[in-house]
């Protein structure tokens, strides 16, 4: 078999392996969200996909260099595709690992530590969830202060009715499922992509002089750590409300 044929065959195998690794990583989350397996199985699939994808990407890089030396430009493109596919399979689990190391082991973020907005319409869902509805108190508050010191109530120069209307628009724009909303409080559920985790959100509006104070709370239903997801969500809500 000619040298170019061997190179083509090797690249094809590497590309297929990289694609399989990417599928394993993708299915780790989607399979859990579709009810195919439990969370432990989903998380357990990630390292295998990452190792295989990273190995395929590294081998594709070496083969790509050979293609460039031999001036096999089309095969070099195939190598580049294999590097990209394998790189994605490696990058997604590494991203989760990095976020897990950098985020505090909490899953309840609020702008009011003294009187966190309470779940009413979503209380049953919270009570049935592993994480429950009760705020963790000073232990959680201290960790949030240390990791996310910028998260604070939103003060708007708007009457409560207009502030709530703005909060409702933010919830719709962010794609949440709004469960209940009245003059003072909005409750909604957000579903994360990939693994499909359910997080519940409360937005509370109170009069503050001629304006309004808006407090936000975002809580995961499962998991000790949320990898910073709820903090990012609350920050985005604050930014949109101030905009």
VODREN-699588 format. One record per residue (C-alpha): residue number from 1; residue in three letters; chain; x, y, z. Coordinates in nm, 4 decimals, padded with zeros to 6 digits, always signed. Layout:
N
SITE  bakol  lumlum  fike        xx        yy        zz
SITE    NUM     ALA     A         X         Y         Z
...
END
This chain:
243
SITE  bakol  lumlum  fike        xx        yy        zz
SITE      1     UNK     A  +00.0000  +00.0000  +00.0000
SITE      2     UNK     A  +00.1355  +00.3407  -00.0928
SITE      3     UNK     A  +00.2454  +00.5845  +00.1748
SITE      4     UNK     A  -00.0454  +00.8210  +00.1004
SITE      5     UNK     A  -00.2932  +00.5327  +00.1289
SITE      6     UNK     A  -00.1587  +00.4384  +00.4722
SITE      7     UNK     A  -00.1784  +00.7996  +00.5780
SITE      8     UNK     A  -00.5341  +00.8313  +00.4516
SITE      9     UNK     A  -00.6366  +00.5113  +00.6327
SITE     10     UNK     A  -00.4723  +00.6219  +00.9573
SITE     11     UNK     A  -00.6421  +00.9603  +00.9444
SITE     12     UNK     A  -00.9788  +00.7977  +00.8806
SITE     13     UNK     A  -00.9377  +00.5757  +01.1867
SITE     14     UNK     A  -00.8296  +00.8699  +01.4032
SITE     15     UNK     A  -01.1224  +01.0802  +01.2828
SITE     16     UNK     A  -01.3702  +00.8004  +01.3627
SITE     17     UNK     A  -01.2192  +00.7532  +01.7098
SITE     18     UNK     A  -01.2340  +01.1284  +01.7776
SITE     19     UNK     A  -01.5957  +01.1390  +01.6646
SITE     20     UNK     A  -01.6857  +00.8446  +01.8909
SITE     21     UNK     A  -01.5208  +01.0207  +02.1849
SITE     22     UNK     A  -01.7193  +01.3362  +02.1151
SITE     23     UNK     A  -02.0414  +01.1344  +02.0971
SITE     24     UNK     A  -01.9637  +00.9695  +02.4332
SITE     25     UNK     A  -01.9049  +01.3092  +02.5955
SITE     26     UNK     A  -02.2215  +01.4565  +02.4442
SITE     27     UNK     A  -02.4344  +01.1572  +02.5408
SITE     28     UNK     A  -02.2996  +01.1656  +02.8974
SITE     29     UNK     A  -02.5123  +01.4735  +02.9596
SITE     30     UNK     A  -02.7946  +01.4317  +02.7141
SITE     31     UNK     A  -02.8448  +01.0679  +02.8127
SITE     32     UNK     A  -02.8917  +01.1748  +03.1737
SITE     33     UNK     A  -03.1343  +01.4525  +03.0784
SITE     34     UNK     A  -03.3320  +01.2043  +02.8639
SITE     35     UNK     A  -03.3485  +00.9537  +03.1498
SITE     36     UNK     A  -03.1273  +00.6909  +02.9872
SITE     37     UNK     A  -02.8983  +00.6596  +03.2907
SITE     38     UNK     A  -02.8307  +00.8123  +03.6290
SITE     39     UNK     A  -02.6038  +01.1055  +03.7063
SITE     40     UNK     A  -02.3201  +00.8860  +03.8282
SITE     41     UNK     A  -02.3107  +00.7023  +03.4960
SITE     42     UNK     A  -02.3186  +01.0292  +03.3038
SITE     43     UNK     A  -02.0286  +01.1774  +03.4982
SITE     44     UNK     A  -01.8425  +00.8462  +03.4751
SITE     45     UNK     A  -01.8519  +00.8591  +03.0942
SITE     46     UNK     A  -01.6788  +01.1967  +03.0761
SITE     47     UNK     A  -01.3199  +01.0894  +03.1613
SITE     48     UNK     A  -01.3276  +00.8099  +02.9034
SITE     49     UNK     A  -01.4468  +01.0443  +02.6312
SITE     50     UNK     A  -01.1880  +01.3040  +02.7329
SITE     51     UNK     A  -00.8948  +01.0598  +02.7345
SITE     52     UNK     A  -00.9864  +00.9035  +02.4021
SITE     53     UNK     A  -01.0625  +01.2411  +02.2438
SITE     54     UNK     A  -00.7380  +01.3926  +02.3676
SITE     55     UNK     A  -00.5379  +01.0958  +02.2432
SITE     56     UNK     A  -00.7056  +01.1099  +01.9033
SITE     57     UNK     A  -00.6388  +01.4835  +01.8776
SITE     58     UNK     A  -00.2711  +01.4341  +01.9634
SITE     59     UNK     A  -00.2315  +01.1570  +01.7056
SITE     60     UNK     A  -00.4157  +01.3645  +01.4466
SITE     61     UNK     A  -00.1723  +01.6481  +01.5130
SITE     62     UNK     A  +00.1250  +01.4224  +01.4399
SITE     63     UNK     A  -00.0394  +01.2888  +01.1252
SITE     64     UNK     A  -00.1251  +01.6429  +01.0221
SITE     65     UNK     A  +00.2402  +01.7416  +01.0445
SITE     66     UNK     A  +00.3275  +01.4449  +00.8222
SITE     67     UNK     A  +00.0623  +01.5597  +00.5739
SITE     68     UNK     A  +00.2113  +01.9071  +00.5638
SITE     69     UNK     A  +00.5614  +01.7707  +00.5113
SITE     70     UNK     A  +00.4363  +01.5524  +00.2268
SITE     71     UNK     A  +00.2191  +01.8375  +00.0954
SITE     72     UNK     A  -00.0985  +01.6301  +00.1196
SITE     73     UNK     A  -00.3219  +01.9299  +00.1700
SITE     74     UNK     A  -00.6569  +01.7523  +00.1622
SITE     75     UNK     A  -00.5395  +01.4992  +00.4173
SITE     76     UNK     A  -00.4111  +01.7863  +00.6283
SITE     77     UNK     A  -00.7662  +01.9234  +00.6341
SITE     78     UNK     A  -00.8939  +01.5852  +00.7540
SITE     79     UNK     A  -00.6298  +01.5918  +01.0282
SITE     80     UNK     A  -00.7429  +01.9401  +01.1296
SITE     81     UNK     A  -01.1034  +01.8217  +01.1559
SITE     82     UNK     A  -00.9954  +01.5260  +01.3716
SITE     83     UNK     A  -00.7972  +01.7599  +01.5970
SITE     84     UNK     A  -01.1015  +01.9835  +01.6393
SITE     85     UNK     A  -01.3423  +01.6969  +01.7125
SITE     86     UNK     A  -01.1056  +01.5284  +01.9561
SITE     87     UNK     A  -01.0288  +01.8647  +02.1142
SITE     88     UNK     A  -01.3969  +01.9252  +02.1836
SITE     89     UNK     A  -01.4263  +01.5833  +02.3485
SITE     90     UNK     A  -01.1335  +01.6756  +02.5726
SITE     91     UNK     A  -01.2262  +02.0397  +02.6370
SITE     92     UNK     A  -01.5807  +01.9921  +02.7689
SITE     93     UNK     A  -01.4894  +01.7603  +03.0614
SITE     94     UNK     A  -01.1817  +01.9723  +03.1370
SITE     95     UNK     A  -01.4030  +02.2800  +03.1473
SITE     96     UNK     A  -01.6299  +02.1151  +03.4034
SITE     97     UNK     A  -01.3300  +02.0103  +03.6109
SITE     98     UNK     A  -01.1855  +02.3614  +03.6044
SITE     99     UNK     A  -01.5166  +02.5145  +03.7073
SITE    100     UNK     A  -01.5550  +02.2613  +03.9877
SITE    101     UNK     A  -01.2139  +02.3550  +04.1287
SITE    102     UNK     A  -01.2707  +02.7298  +04.1065
SITE    103     UNK     A  -01.6286  +02.7440  +04.2401
SITE    104     UNK     A  -01.7198  +02.7127  +04.6094
SITE    105     UNK     A  -01.9141  +02.3981  +04.7130
SITE    106     UNK     A  -02.2482  +02.5798  +04.7307
SITE    107     UNK     A  -02.5593  +02.5750  +04.5137
SITE    108     UNK     A  -02.7731  +02.8552  +04.6635
SITE    109     UNK     A  -02.7000  +03.2151  +04.5602
SITE    110     UNK     A  -02.8955  +03.5129  +04.6903
SITE    111     UNK     A  -02.8711  +03.8903  +04.7107
SITE    112     UNK     A  -03.0230  +03.8907  +05.0608
SITE    113     UNK     A  -02.8488  +03.6789  +05.3247
SITE    114     UNK     A  -03.0687  +03.7969  +05.6130
SITE    115     UNK     A  -03.4029  +03.7308  +05.4472
SITE    116     UNK     A  -03.3516  +03.5266  +05.1293
SITE    117     UNK     A  -03.6508  +03.5279  +04.8944
SITE    118     UNK     A  -03.8599  +03.2217  +04.9833
SITE    119     UNK     A  -04.0182  +02.9740  +04.7449
SITE    120     UNK     A  -04.3965  +02.9648  +04.7544
SITE    121     UNK     A  -04.5281  +02.8326  +04.4234
SITE    122     UNK     A  -04.2204  +02.6098  +04.3865
SITE    123     UNK     A  -04.2073  +02.4974  +04.7489
SITE    124     UNK     A  -04.3266  +02.1431  +04.6753
SITE    125     UNK     A  -04.0685  +02.0967  +04.4002
SITE    126     UNK     A  -03.8011  +02.2294  +04.6354
SITE    127     UNK     A  -03.9125  +02.0078  +04.9234
SITE    128     UNK     A  -03.9067  +01.7041  +04.6945
SITE    129     UNK     A  -03.5608  +01.7891  +04.5608
SITE    130     UNK     A  -03.2393  +01.6661  +04.7293
SITE    131     UNK     A  -03.1301  +02.0237  +04.8049
SITE    132     UNK     A  -03.4615  +02.1352  +04.9569
SITE    133     UNK     A  -03.5892  +02.4892  +05.0030
SITE    134     UNK     A  -03.4215  +02.5943  +05.3278
SITE    135     UNK     A  -03.1348  +02.8410  +05.3031
SITE    136     UNK     A  -02.8034  +02.7162  +05.4417
SITE    137     UNK     A  -02.7438  +03.0174  +05.6658
SITE    138     UNK     A  -02.4120  +03.1791  +05.7545
SITE    139     UNK     A  -02.1973  +02.8923  +05.6231
SITE    140     UNK     A  -02.3352  +02.9391  +05.2713
SITE    141     UNK     A  -02.3458  +03.3182  +05.3023
SITE    142     UNK     A  -01.9791  +03.3392  +05.4052
SITE    143     UNK     A  -01.8701  +03.1272  +05.1094
SITE    144     UNK     A  -02.0754  +03.3385  +04.8711
SITE    145     UNK     A  -01.9306  +03.6615  +05.0105
SITE    146     UNK     A  -01.5786  +03.5273  +04.9656
SITE    147     UNK     A  -01.6318  +03.4012  +04.6102
SITE    148     UNK     A  -01.8908  +03.6418  +04.4694
SITE    149     UNK     A  -01.8600  +03.9695  +04.6644
SITE    150     UNK     A  -02.0152  +04.1697  +04.3786
SITE    151     UNK     A  -02.3587  +04.0049  +04.4026
SITE    152     UNK     A  -02.5932  +04.2494  +04.5753
SITE    153     UNK     A  -02.9542  +04.3744  +04.5581
SITE    154     UNK     A  -03.0573  +04.5813  +04.2580
SITE    155     UNK     A  -03.1846  +04.9312  +04.3342
SITE    156     UNK     A  -03.3982  +05.0828  +04.0580
SITE    157     UNK     A  -03.5508  +05.4283  +04.0363
SITE    158     UNK     A  -03.8797  +05.2695  +03.9294
SITE    159     UNK     A  -04.2007  +05.1992  +04.1214
SITE    160     UNK     A  -04.2466  +04.8292  +04.2146
SITE    161     UNK     A  -04.4998  +04.7609  +03.9385
SITE    162     UNK     A  -04.2582  +04.8756  +03.6677
SITE    163     UNK     A  -03.9675  +04.6986  +03.8339
SITE    164     UNK     A  -04.1645  +04.3731  +03.8384
SITE    165     UNK     A  -04.2592  +04.4167  +03.4735
SITE    166     UNK     A  -03.8911  +04.4520  +03.3953
SITE    167     UNK     A  -03.8102  +04.1403  +03.5983
SITE    168     UNK     A  -04.0763  +03.9444  +03.4100
SITE    169     UNK     A  -03.9257  +04.0533  +03.0793
SITE    170     UNK     A  -03.5809  +03.9464  +03.1943
SITE    171     UNK     A  -03.7156  +03.6026  +03.2920
SITE    172     UNK     A  -03.8769  +03.5613  +02.9508
SITE    173     UNK     A  -03.5648  +03.6789  +02.7675
SITE    174     UNK     A  -03.3516  +03.4288  +02.9580
SITE    175     UNK     A  -03.5797  +03.1425  +02.8583
SITE    176     UNK     A  -03.7023  +03.0442  +03.2031
SITE    177     UNK     A  -04.0272  +02.8642  +03.2715
SITE    178     UNK     A  -04.2231  +03.1168  +03.4775
SITE    179     UNK     A  -04.4256  +02.9264  +03.7372
SITE    180     UNK     A  -04.5846  +03.2169  +03.9266
SITE    181     UNK     A  -04.5723  +03.5941  +03.9209
SITE    182     UNK     A  -04.7598  +03.8633  +04.1116
SITE    183     UNK     A  -04.6976  +04.2235  +04.2125
SITE    184     UNK     A  -04.4103  +04.1382  +04.4461
SITE    185     UNK     A  -04.2563  +03.8058  +04.3498
SITE    186     UNK     A  -04.1710  +03.5968  +04.0467
SITE    187     UNK     A  -04.0773  +03.2284  +04.0595
SITE    188     UNK     A  -03.9342  +03.0381  +03.7677
SITE    189     UNK     A  -03.7323  +02.7321  +03.6703
SITE    190     UNK     A  -03.4288  +02.7321  +03.4451
SITE    191     UNK     A  -03.3005  +02.4181  +03.2756
SITE    192     UNK     A  -02.9291  +02.3999  +03.2046
SITE    193     UNK     A  -02.8102  +02.2792  +02.8642
SITE    194     UNK     A  -02.6404  +01.9412  +02.8173
SITE    195     UNK     A  -02.7220  +01.7692  +03.1511
SITE    196     UNK     A  -03.0603  +01.9427  +03.1851
SITE    197     UNK     A  -03.0266  +02.0309  +03.5538
SITE    198     UNK     A  -03.3236  +02.2174  +03.7041
SITE    199     UNK     A  -03.2515  +02.5374  +03.8972
SITE    200     UNK     A  -03.5234  +02.7445  +04.0634
SITE    201     UNK     A  -03.5226  +03.1230  +04.0795
SITE    202     UNK     A  -03.7069  +03.3775  +04.2933
SITE    203     UNK     A  -03.7129  +03.7485  +04.2111
SITE    204     UNK     A  -03.8641  +03.9649  +04.4853
SITE    205     UNK     A  -03.9556  +04.3314  +04.4399
SITE    206     UNK     A  -04.0041  +04.5674  +04.7348
SITE    207     UNK     A  -04.0688  +04.9394  +04.7558
SITE    208     UNK     A  -03.7659  +05.1444  +04.8572
SITE    209     UNK     A  -03.8601  +05.5098  +04.8945
SITE    210     UNK     A  -03.9765  +05.6229  +04.5531
SITE    211     UNK     A  -03.7923  +05.3357  +04.3862
SITE    212     UNK     A  -03.7620  +04.9592  +04.4206
SITE    213     UNK     A  -03.5261  +04.7035  +04.5669
SITE    214     UNK     A  -03.4985  +04.3772  +04.3766
SITE    215     UNK     A  -03.3600  +04.0637  +04.5416
SITE    216     UNK     A  -03.2745  +03.7493  +04.3497
SITE    217     UNK     A  -03.2185  +03.3919  +04.4578
SITE    218     UNK     A  -03.1141  +03.1030  +04.2347
SITE    219     UNK     A  -03.0871  +02.7467  +04.3704
SITE    220     UNK     A  -02.9993  +02.4106  +04.2174
SITE    221     UNK     A  -03.2250  +02.1149  +04.2914
SITE    222     UNK     A  -02.9405  +01.8614  +04.3037
SITE    223     UNK     A  -02.5660  +01.8713  +04.3606
SITE    224     UNK     A  -02.3524  +02.0068  +04.6426
SITE    225     UNK     A  -02.1751  +02.2461  +04.4073
SITE    226     UNK     A  -02.3332  +02.4176  +04.1081
SITE    227     UNK     A  -01.9945  +02.4911  +03.9423
SITE    228     UNK     A  -02.0778  +02.8598  +03.9628
SITE    229     UNK     A  -02.3915  +02.8338  +03.7481
SITE    230     UNK     A  -02.6271  +03.0117  +03.9870
SITE    231     UNK     A  -02.3838  +03.2965  +04.0475
SITE    232     UNK     A  -02.3458  +03.3508  +03.6730
SITE    233     UNK     A  -02.7234  +03.3488  +03.6371
SITE    234     UNK     A  -02.7796  +03.5996  +03.9174
SITE    235     UNK     A  -02.5087  +03.8246  +03.7768
SITE    236     UNK     A  -02.6750  +03.8166  +03.4365
SITE    237     UNK     A  -03.0131  +03.9042  +03.5899
SITE    238     UNK     A  -02.8563  +04.1961  +03.7770
SITE    239     UNK     A  -02.6884  +04.3199  +03.4587
SITE    240     UNK     A  -03.0089  +04.2970  +03.2568
SITE    241     UNK     A  -03.2133  +04.4734  +03.5253
SITE    242     UNK     A  -02.9628  +04.7592  +03.5428
SITE    243     UNK     A  -02.9329  +04.7879  +03.1671
END
